Amino acid sequence: MTTKTQNADHSHEAKGLAILFADDERSLQELMKLEIPRMGHRVTVCPDGLTAAAALEKESFDCLLVDLDMPGLSGIDVIAKARELCPDADAVVLTGKSSLETAIAALRHGAFDYLTKPCKLVEIEALMRRVQEKRRLTQQYRALKRRLERIEGTPRLVGTSAGMDRVRTLISKVAPTGSTVLILGETGTGKELVARAVHDQSPRSGEPFVAINCGALPESLIESELFGHRKGAFTGADEHRIGLFEVANGGTIFLDEIGELPKAMQAKLLRVLESREIRRVGENRALNIDVRVVCATHRDLPEMVASGDFREDLMYRINTFEIFLPPLRDRTEDIGELAEHLLTRFRGKAGAGVRHIAEDAIAVLKSHVWPGNVRELANVIEHATILCDAGPIDAAHLPAHFNRRQLTGAAANHPGPITLRDLEMQAIYQALERNGGNKPKAADELGISLKTLYNKINQASDLEKTA
């Protein structure tokens, strides 16, 4: 008898999927024995639920095709058994009933999709392609995650300030639940790290974590990226595409900068959150999904609601549980620990003799207002790590504007030329300091829009990173 481990290895080496087909109709059993191998997959055919459960004890499968109504054990019972023995297997249920209630119940028990009998072979083949694509993307995600953890270590929240202790407490409270989470905080504070912590401490930790920046996608492609599309749905749609919600099925999707989502997409997202189903662009059929949604924004959503830029019903739907991530200027006691943590990340780019960060450099870092928050600190430490040849990183290794910012005049006693960008950033830092780090007030004082202020801060951070 072939062992389960041996079959698991074989299923990964062989082309196609290892499929378990269970149905009590003899004609379908014979048909699947012939047709599924022709699709490029390996199939084990079972006449009832009990036989299917026994097969799961002996072998590992990539996909299950199971009838809902079978003697001995129902399709839902077989799926439950598979969740214990083959947790990575995707289940597809077959139902001959005109009512889809039982199929929907199966989806709630973890089924990937359903087909209504009599179904066509082309429908089965298309569904198997979807299963293959989902598995490919999931494996790719896991490989990238392992590689990132090898390079940078497991992401973690750094800092012992009261603000960070509260963040950790809130994460531990909400992570085990299935609640939607809204993470609030300025740009660069590490909102994605909080979202990952929620995922990693949840029962979904073994499933995909998919992050998407809503402000980084062209408006014309957002719907396709989130929900997928069918071939030919629009110009340039040359093949079927699985959306990120489908990739995240069973896991967590992180919608960063949700305040940037166009109004039309807000309505579609609200429908997905309420119905737990998606429709690919160009398709009428809905697909049930089981995804935990975590959102984040640096924007003031109530203010956006008041101005008509954000749907009030969506705001209430996504902020079931709020976590506020404090800006770096409000937790300066964490800067030393954060800086050393970031130095460890960038040590591969440093000289062999770089050991730690000197006290004078830490003092300068603590005096900075940090408009770009932890992201800006990371750029500064990377800059200093590259510049330092040996010994500790000291204040001289920090970017030039850290010292220039301390000057009362724009170029007082400055030995070299100062650029217009230096003067501009100096004015921004001084305005932020005068307003206690309040960006809207600083932007108003400077006579620029809040968006322009954020853009200039981000540009400065990018320049420091490449300096």
VEXDREN-2710 file (C-alpha; in Angstrom, 1 decimal):
% VEXDREN-2710
k/r/px/py/pz
1/MET/0.0/0.0/0.0
2/THR/1.4/3.4/-0.9
3/THR/1.9/5.6/2.0
4/LYS/0.3/9.0/2.4
5/THR/3.7/10.7/2.3
6/GLN/4.8/9.0/-0.8
7/ASN/1.6/10.0/-2.6
8/ALA/2.0/13.6/-1.4
9/ASP/5.4/13.7/-2.9
10/HIS/4.1/12.2/-6.1
11/SER/1.3/14.7/-6.4
12/HIS/3.8/17.6/-6.3
13/GLU/6.1/16.0/-8.9
14/ALA/3.3/14.9/-11.3
15/LYS/1.7/17.4/-13.8
16/GLY/-1.8/18.5/-13.0
17/LEU/-3.7/17.8/-9.8
18/ALA/-4.3/14.8/-7.7
19/ILE/-8.1/14.7/-7.6
20/LEU/-10.6/12.7/-5.5
21/PHE/-13.9/12.3/-7.2
22/ALA/-16.8/10.9/-5.2
23/ASP/-20.3/10.4/-6.6
24/ASP/-22.8/7.5/-6.3
25/GLU/-23.8/7.7/-10.0
26/ARG/-22.1/4.9/-11.8
27/SER/-22.2/6.6/-15.2
28/LEU/-20.4/9.7/-13.8
29/GLN/-17.8/7.5/-12.1
30/GLU/-16.9/5.9/-15.5
31/LEU/-16.9/9.2/-17.3
32/MET/-14.6/10.8/-14.8
33/LYS/-12.2/7.9/-14.9
34/LEU/-11.7/8.7/-18.6
35/GLU/-12.1/12.4/-18.9
36/ILE/-10.1/13.8/-15.9
37/PRO/-6.9/12.1/-17.0
38/ARG/-7.5/13.6/-20.4
39/MET/-7.5/17.0/-18.7
40/GLY/-4.0/16.2/-17.4
41/HIS/-4.9/15.2/-13.9
42/ARG/-4.7/12.1/-11.8
43/VAL/-8.0/10.9/-10.3
44/THR/-9.2/8.5/-7.6
45/VAL/-12.9/7.6/-8.1
46/CYS/-15.1/6.7/-5.1
47/PRO/-18.7/5.5/-5.2
48/ASP/-19.7/7.0/-1.8
49/GLY/-18.7/9.1/1.1
50/LEU/-17.3/6.4/3.2
51/THR/-15.0/5.2/0.4
52/ALA/-13.9/8.8/-0.1
53/ALA/-13.1/9.2/3.6
54/ALA/-11.0/6.0/3.5
55/ALA/-9.1/7.3/0.5
56/LEU/-8.3/10.5/2.4
57/GLU/-6.7/8.4/5.1
58/LYS/-4.3/6.8/2.6
59/GLU/-3.5/9.5/0.1
60/SER/-3.1/13.3/-0.1
61/PHE/-5.2/15.1/-2.7
62/ASP/-5.0/18.6/-4.3
63/CYS/-8.6/18.8/-5.1
64/LEU/-11.9/17.1/-4.2
65/LEU/-14.9/16.8/-6.5
66/VAL/-17.7/15.5/-4.3
67/ASP/-21.5/15.0/-4.6
68/LEU/-23.4/16.5/-1.7
69/ASP/-25.9/13.6/-1.4
70/MET/-24.2/10.2/-1.1
71/PRO/-24.8/7.1/1.0
72/GLY/-22.9/6.7/4.2
73/LEU/-21.3/10.2/4.4
74/SER/-22.5/13.4/2.8
75/GLY/-20.3/15.6/0.7
76/ILE/-20.1/18.1/3.6
77/ASP/-18.9/15.3/5.9
78/VAL/-16.2/14.3/3.3
79/ILE/-15.1/18.0/3.1
80/ALA/-14.8/18.2/6.9
81/LYS/-12.7/15.0/6.9
82/ALA/-10.5/16.5/4.2
83/ARG/-10.0/19.7/6.2
84/GLU/-8.4/17.5/8.9
85/LEU/-6.3/15.2/6.7
86/CYS/-5.5/17.4/3.6
87/PRO/-5.9/21.0/4.8
88/ASP/-4.5/22.4/1.6
89/ALA/-6.9/20.5/-0.7
90/ASP/-9.6/22.6/-2.5
91/ALA/-13.1/21.1/-2.5
92/VAL/-15.7/21.5/-5.2
93/VAL/-19.2/20.3/-4.5
94/LEU/-21.6/18.8/-7.1
95/THR/-25.3/19.3/-6.5
96/GLY/-28.3/18.1/-8.5
97/LYS/-30.9/20.0/-6.5
98/SER/-32.6/23.0/-7.9
99/SER/-32.1/24.8/-4.6
100/LEU/-28.6/25.9/-3.9
101/GLU/-28.9/26.1/-0.2
102/THR/-26.9/23.0/0.4
103/ALA/-24.2/24.1/-1.9
104/ILE/-24.0/27.4/-0.1
105/ALA/-23.8/25.5/3.2
106/ALA/-20.9/23.6/1.7
107/LEU/-19.1/26.8/0.8
108/ARG/-19.5/28.0/4.4
109/HIS/-17.8/24.7/5.4
110/GLY/-14.7/25.6/3.3
111/ALA/-15.6/24.4/-0.2
112/PHE/-13.8/26.3/-3.0
113/ASP/-16.8/26.4/-5.4
114/TYR/-19.8/24.4/-6.6
115/LEU/-21.2/23.0/-9.8
116/THR/-24.9/22.3/-10.5
117/LYS/-25.6/18.9/-12.1
118/PRO/-25.8/18.1/-14.9
119/CYS/-22.5/20.0/-15.5
120/LYS/-20.4/20.1/-18.7
121/LEU/-16.9/18.8/-19.0
122/VAL/-15.7/22.3/-20.1
123/GLU/-17.0/23.7/-16.8
124/ILE/-15.1/21.1/-14.8
125/GLU/-12.0/21.7/-16.8
126/ALA/-12.3/25.5/-16.3
127/LEU/-12.8/25.0/-12.6
128/MET/-9.7/22.8/-12.4
129/ARG/-7.7/25.5/-14.1
130/ARG/-8.9/27.9/-11.4
131/VAL/-7.8/25.5/-8.7
132/GLN/-4.4/25.1/-10.3
133/GLU/-3.9/28.9/-10.6
134/LYS/-5.0/29.5/-6.9
135/ARG/-2.6/26.8/-5.8
136/ARG/0.2/28.2/-7.9
137/LEU/-0.3/31.7/-6.4
138/THR/-0.5/30.4/-2.9
139/GLN/2.7/28.4/-3.3
140/GLN/4.4/31.5/-4.8
141/TYR/3.2/33.6/-1.9
142/ARG/4.5/31.1/0.7
143/ALA/7.9/30.8/-1.1
144/LEU/8.3/34.6/-1.2
145/LYS/7.3/34.9/2.5
146/ARG/9.9/32.3/3.5
147/ARG/12.5/34.1/1.4
148/LEU/11.7/37.4/3.0
149/GLU/11.8/36.0/6.5
150/ARG/15.2/34.4/5.7
151/ILE/16.5/37.8/4.6
152/GLU/14.9/40.2/7.1
153/GLY/13.7/37.8/9.8
154/THR/10.1/37.5/10.9
155/PRO/8.4/40.9/10.8
156/ARG/7.7/42.2/14.3
157/LEU/6.5/45.3/16.1
158/VAL/9.4/47.0/17.8
159/GLY/9.1/49.3/20.8
160/THR/8.2/49.2/24.5
161/SER/6.4/52.6/24.7
162/ALA/2.9/52.7/26.2
163/GLY/1.5/53.4/22.7
164/MET/3.0/50.2/21.3
165/ASP/2.0/48.2/24.3
166/ARG/-1.6/49.2/23.7
167/VAL/-1.3/48.3/20.0
168/ARG/-0.1/44.8/20.9
169/THR/-2.9/44.4/23.4
170/LEU/-5.5/45.3/20.8
171/ILE/-4.0/42.9/18.3
172/SER/-4.1/40.1/20.8
173/LYS/-7.8/40.8/21.5
174/VAL/-9.0/41.1/17.9
175/ALA/-6.8/38.6/16.1
176/PRO/-8.6/35.4/17.2
177/THR/-12.0/36.8/16.0
178/GLY/-13.1/37.2/12.5
179/SER/-13.9/40.9/12.8
180/THR/-13.0/43.4/10.2
181/VAL/-10.2/45.7/11.4
182/LEU/-9.4/49.3/10.6
183/ILE/-5.8/50.4/11.3
184/LEU/-5.4/54.2/11.6
185/GLY/-2.1/56.1/11.5
186/GLU/0.1/58.4/9.5
187/THR/2.0/57.3/6.4
188/GLY/5.1/55.2/7.3
189/THR/4.0/54.2/10.8
190/GLY/4.0/50.5/9.9
191/LYS/0.3/49.7/9.4
192/GLU/1.0/46.7/7.3
193/LEU/3.1/45.2/10.1
194/VAL/0.0/45.5/12.4
195/ALA/-2.2/43.9/9.7
196/ARG/0.3/41.0/9.4
197/ALA/0.4/40.6/13.2
198/VAL/-3.4/40.4/13.2
199/HIS/-3.2/37.7/10.5
200/ASP/-0.3/35.8/12.1
201/GLN/-2.1/35.6/15.5
202/SER/-5.4/34.5/14.0
203/PRO/-6.7/31.0/13.1
204/ARG/-6.0/31.9/9.5
205/SER/-2.2/32.2/10.0
206/GLY/-1.5/29.2/7.7
207/GLU/-3.5/30.8/4.8
208/PRO/-2.4/33.6/2.5
209/PHE/-2.0/37.2/3.6
210/VAL/-2.5/39.4/0.6
211/ALA/-1.7/43.1/0.8
212/ILE/-2.8/45.7/-1.8
213/ASN/-2.3/49.5/-1.8
214/CYS/-5.6/50.9/-3.1
215/GLY/-3.9/54.2/-3.9
216/ALA/-1.2/52.6/-6.1
217/LEU/-3.6/51.0/-8.7
218/PRO/-5.0/52.8/-11.8
219/GLU/-8.7/53.3/-11.4
220/SER/-9.4/51.4/-14.6
221/LEU/-7.7/48.2/-13.2
222/ILE/-8.8/48.2/-9.5
223/GLU/-11.9/46.0/-10.1
224/SER/-10.0/43.5/-12.1
225/GLU/-7.1/43.3/-9.6
226/LEU/-9.5/42.8/-6.6
227/PHE/-12.1/40.5/-8.2
228/GLY/-10.5/39.1/-11.4
229/HIS/-11.9/39.0/-14.9
230/ARG/-12.8/36.6/-17.6
231/LYS/-11.0/36.4/-21.0
232/GLY/-12.3/39.0/-23.3
233/ALA/-14.1/41.0/-20.6
234/PHE/-12.4/44.2/-21.8
235/THR/-9.7/45.3/-24.2
236/GLY/-6.4/43.7/-23.1
237/ALA/-8.1/40.9/-21.2
238/ASP/-6.3/38.1/-23.1
239/GLU/-6.7/35.5/-20.5
240/HIS/-8.7/34.6/-17.4
241/ARG/-7.4/36.3/-14.2
242/ILE/-7.9/35.4/-10.6
243/GLY/-8.5/38.4/-8.4
244/LEU/-6.7/39.1/-5.1
245/PHE/-9.8/38.4/-3.1
246/GLU/-9.9/34.9/-4.6
247/VAL/-6.1/34.4/-4.0
248/ALA/-6.7/35.4/-0.3
249/ASN/-9.6/32.9/0.1
250/GLY/-9.3/31.3/3.5
251/GLY/-6.8/33.9/4.7
252/THR/-6.6/37.7/5.1
253/ILE/-6.7/40.6/2.6
254/PHE/-5.1/43.9/3.6
255/LEU/-6.5/46.9/1.9
256/ASP/-4.0/49.7/2.6
257/GLU/-4.9/53.3/2.0
258/ILE/-8.6/52.5/1.6
259/GLY/-9.3/56.2/1.7
260/GLU/-7.9/56.4/-1.8
261/LEU/-10.5/54.0/-3.2
262/PRO/-12.7/55.6/-5.9
263/LYS/-16.4/56.1/-5.0
264/ALA/-17.6/53.6/-7.5
265/MET/-15.4/50.9/-6.1
266/GLN/-16.4/51.7/-2.6
267/ALA/-20.0/50.6/-3.4
268/LYS/-18.7/47.3/-4.9
269/LEU/-16.4/46.6/-2.0
270/LEU/-19.3/47.2/0.4
271/ARG/-21.4/44.6/-1.5
272/VAL/-18.5/42.1/-1.2
273/LEU/-18.2/42.7/2.5
274/GLU/-21.9/42.2/3.1
275/SER/-22.6/39.3/0.8
276/ARG/-19.2/37.5/1.1
277/GLU/-19.2/36.9/-2.7
278/ILE/-17.4/38.4/-5.7
279/ARG/-18.1/38.6/-9.4
280/ARG/-15.3/38.6/-11.8
281/VAL/-15.4/41.4/-14.4
282/GLY/-17.3/40.0/-17.4
283/GLU/-19.1/37.3/-15.4
284/ASN/-22.6/37.2/-14.0
285/ARG/-22.0/34.2/-11.7
286/ALA/-21.1/35.0/-8.1
287/LEU/-18.3/33.2/-6.2
288/ASN/-18.5/32.8/-2.5
289/ILE/-15.3/33.7/-0.6
290/ASP/-14.1/33.4/3.0
291/VAL/-11.7/36.2/3.6
292/ARG/-10.9/38.4/6.6
293/VAL/-10.6/42.0/5.6
294/VAL/-8.2/44.4/7.3
295/CYS/-8.1/48.0/6.1
296/ALA/-5.8/50.9/6.8
297/THR/-5.7/54.6/6.1
298/HIS/-3.9/57.8/7.0
299/ARG/-6.9/59.8/6.0
300/ASP/-9.7/61.2/8.3
301/LEU/-12.6/59.1/7.1
302/PRO/-15.3/61.0/9.0
303/GLU/-14.1/64.1/7.3
304/MET/-14.2/62.4/4.0
305/VAL/-17.7/61.2/4.7
306/ALA/-18.7/64.8/5.5
307/SER/-17.2/66.0/2.2
308/GLY/-18.9/63.2/0.2
309/ASP/-15.6/61.5/-0.7
310/PHE/-16.2/58.3/1.3
311/ARG/-19.4/56.2/1.8
312/GLU/-20.7/56.4/5.4
313/ASP/-22.1/52.8/5.2
314/LEU/-18.7/51.5/4.1
315/MET/-16.9/53.4/6.9
316/TYR/-19.1/51.8/9.5
317/ARG/-18.7/48.4/7.8
318/ILE/-14.9/48.4/7.9
319/ASN/-14.3/49.9/11.4
320/THR/-15.8/47.1/13.5
321/PHE/-12.5/47.3/15.5
322/GLU/-10.0/50.2/15.3
323/ILE/-6.3/50.1/16.0
324/PHE/-4.5/53.4/16.1
325/LEU/-0.8/53.3/15.4
326/PRO/1.0/56.3/17.1
327/PRO/3.4/58.4/15.0
328/LEU/7.1/58.0/15.8
329/ARG/7.3/61.5/17.3
330/ASP/4.9/60.4/20.0
331/ARG/7.1/57.4/21.0
332/THR/10.6/58.8/20.9
333/GLU/11.6/56.3/23.6
334/ASP/11.3/53.6/21.0
335/ILE/13.7/55.3/18.5
336/GLY/16.9/53.7/19.9
337/GLU/15.5/50.2/19.8
338/LEU/14.0/50.7/16.4
339/ALA/17.2/52.1/15.0
340/GLU/19.2/49.1/16.2
341/HIS/16.6/46.8/14.8
342/LEU/16.8/48.5/11.4
343/LEU/20.6/48.3/11.5
344/THR/20.4/44.5/11.9
345/ARG/18.2/44.4/8.8
346/PHE/20.7/46.5/6.7
347/ARG/23.8/45.0/8.2
348/GLY/24.5/43.1/4.9
349/LYS/25.1/46.4/3.2
350/ALA/27.4/47.7/5.9
351/GLY/31.1/47.4/6.4
352/ALA/32.4/44.4/8.4
353/GLY/33.3/46.7/11.3
354/VAL/29.9/48.4/11.7
355/ARG/28.8/47.5/15.2
356/HIS/26.1/49.7/16.6
357/ILE/24.7/53.3/16.7
358/ALA/26.5/55.8/18.8
359/GLU/24.7/57.8/21.5
360/ASP/25.3/61.1/19.7
361/ALA/23.5/59.7/16.6
362/ILE/20.6/58.4/18.8
363/ALA/20.3/61.9/20.3
364/VAL/20.0/63.5/16.9
365/LEU/17.5/60.9/15.8
366/LYS/15.4/61.6/18.9
367/SER/15.4/65.3/18.2
368/HIS/13.9/64.8/14.7
369/VAL/10.2/65.3/14.2
370/TRP/9.9/62.3/11.8
371/PRO/7.2/63.4/9.3
372/GLY/7.9/60.1/7.4
373/ASN/7.7/58.1/10.6
374/VAL/9.3/54.6/10.7
375/ARG/9.7/54.5/7.0
376/GLU/11.8/57.6/7.1
377/LEU/13.9/56.2/9.9
378/ALA/14.5/53.1/7.9
379/ASN/15.8/55.2/5.0
380/VAL/18.0/57.2/7.3
381/ILE/19.5/54.1/8.9
382/GLU/20.1/52.5/5.5
383/HIS/21.9/55.7/4.4
384/ALA/24.1/55.7/7.5
385/THR/24.8/52.0/7.2
386/ILE/26.1/52.4/3.7
387/LEU/28.2/55.5/4.6
388/CYS/29.8/54.0/7.7
389/ASP/32.9/52.0/7.0
390/ALA/33.8/50.8/10.5
391/GLY/33.0/51.4/14.1
392/PRO/29.7/52.7/15.4
393/ILE/27.4/54.9/13.3
394/ASP/27.6/58.4/14.6
395/ALA/25.9/61.7/13.9
396/ALA/28.3/62.4/11.0
397/HIS/26.9/59.4/9.1
398/LEU/23.4/60.7/9.2
399/PRO/21.9/62.5/6.1
400/ALA/23.1/66.1/5.8
401/HIS/19.8/67.8/6.4
402/PHE/19.7/66.4/10.0
403/ASN/22.5/68.8/10.9
404/ARG/21.3/71.6/8.6
405/ARG/17.9/71.4/10.3
406/GLN/19.5/72.5/13.6
407/LEU/20.7/75.8/12.0
408/THR/18.7/79.0/12.7
409/GLY/19.5/80.3/9.2
410/ALA/19.1/78.4/6.0
411/ALA/22.8/78.4/5.3
412/ALA/24.4/79.8/8.4
413/ASN/28.0/78.5/8.9
414/HIS/27.3/75.8/6.3
415/PRO/30.6/74.9/4.6
416/GLY/29.1/73.7/1.3
417/PRO/26.3/74.6/-1.0
418/ILE/22.7/74.1/0.1
419/THR/20.1/73.2/-2.5
420/LEU/16.6/74.5/-2.9
421/ARG/15.3/71.1/-1.9
422/ASP/17.3/71.3/1.3
423/LEU/15.7/74.7/2.0
424/GLU/12.2/73.4/1.2
425/MET/12.6/70.4/3.5
426/GLN/14.0/72.6/6.2
427/ALA/10.9/74.8/6.0
428/ILE/8.7/71.7/6.1
429/TYR/10.5/70.2/9.2
430/GLN/10.3/73.6/11.0
431/ALA/6.6/74.0/10.3
432/LEU/6.0/70.5/11.5
433/GLU/7.9/71.2/14.7
434/ARG/6.1/74.4/15.4
435/ASN/2.7/72.6/15.0
436/GLY/3.7/69.5/17.1
437/GLY/3.9/67.2/14.0
438/ASN/0.3/68.1/12.9
439/LYS/0.5/67.8/9.1
440/PRO/-2.8/69.5/8.2
441/LYS/-1.8/72.6/10.3
442/ALA/1.8/72.5/8.9
443/ALA/0.4/72.4/5.3
444/ASP/-1.9/75.3/6.0
445/GLU/0.9/77.3/7.5
446/LEU/3.1/76.6/4.4
447/GLY/0.3/77.4/2.0
448/ILE/0.3/74.0/0.3
449/SER/-2.2/71.2/0.2
450/LEU/-2.0/68.2/2.6
451/LYS/-1.4/65.9/-0.4
452/THR/1.5/68.1/-1.6
453/LEU/3.0/67.9/1.9
454/TYR/2.8/64.1/1.9
455/ASN/4.3/63.9/-1.6
456/LYS/7.3/66.1/-0.6
457/ILE/7.9/64.1/2.5
458/ASN/7.8/60.8/0.6
459/GLN/10.0/62.2/-2.1
460/ALA/12.6/63.2/0.5
461/SER/12.5/59.8/2.0
462/ASP/13.0/58.1/-1.4
463/LEU/16.0/60.4/-2.1
464/GLU/17.6/59.6/1.2
465/LYS/17.2/55.9/0.4
466/THR/19.0/56.2/-2.9
467/ALA/21.6/58.8/-1.7
END
